[in-house]
Amino acid sequence: MPDEGSQRVGHEAEAHLGRSIERVVASEAFAELLARVAENVFALHRIASAALDLVVRNLRLGGRQDLARLGRQVGRAEDKLERVLQEVETLQQPHEPQPAAEPQPPAGDTLATRRAARGGAAVTALSVGAVLVALHPPSVAGLEDVVALAAGALALVLASAWLTLVFACRCAGGSK
């Protein structure tokens, strides 16, 4: 159990530290330091975003635009396949002269069959994509750039932290 003298010294040290920190926080230098740290954080965010974009590009992963484009292509392929199936069914029927009328959908053309066809098209597209990735694996040609960018970001963080400590020590030491 600490004695009364050590408690008093502890309270005095705490009070002195509190007053010193309040003087540092109230100074213009602290506000300037805080602004520079915020700038560095935003710069690091921008660097990290650029690095992540570079990683995604080098791994040849599909982005949102790529997926939307593939979705449109699958939709067009489904429409063409549906027209081809209608023509095949028309050719399989006995050839009788019929008056010109609007083309009728096949008897089994319901919402459920369309959903099943779209599901099959999605599975086919996924399978083709997997085969293409297996045949042409992603390149790591830009890995050096990613490592250099990460090293630069780390150096910026360390330099900012070091400058923050040096500046904070000078402000605290100069106000005594």
C-alpha angles and dihedrals in degrees: 000000000000117000125237094261094055091047090052091049090049092051092047091049090049092049092047091048090048092052091047093050091048090053091049093048092047093053125098089234090065091051090050091048091049090051092051092049089052090050090051092050091052091046090051090050090053091048091048091050091050091049092050091049089051091050093050091047093049093047088052093230117166117250130207093275092050092051092048091050091049090049091054091048092050090050092052091047090051091051092049091047091050091052091048091050091051090051092048091051090048091052092048093056117090110274107252126155108253130181115259108269138154112288111263121218116246117271094251093048102120134142091260093055091047090052090049090050091050090048090051090048090051092050090048092050091049091049093049090049091051091049091049091050089049092050095043108029119199117276124240093197092122095048091106090058091050092050091047091049092049091048090050091050091050091049090050092051093048093046091049092050092048093048090047091054093045092048093045092049092049091049092048093044095046094053095061 
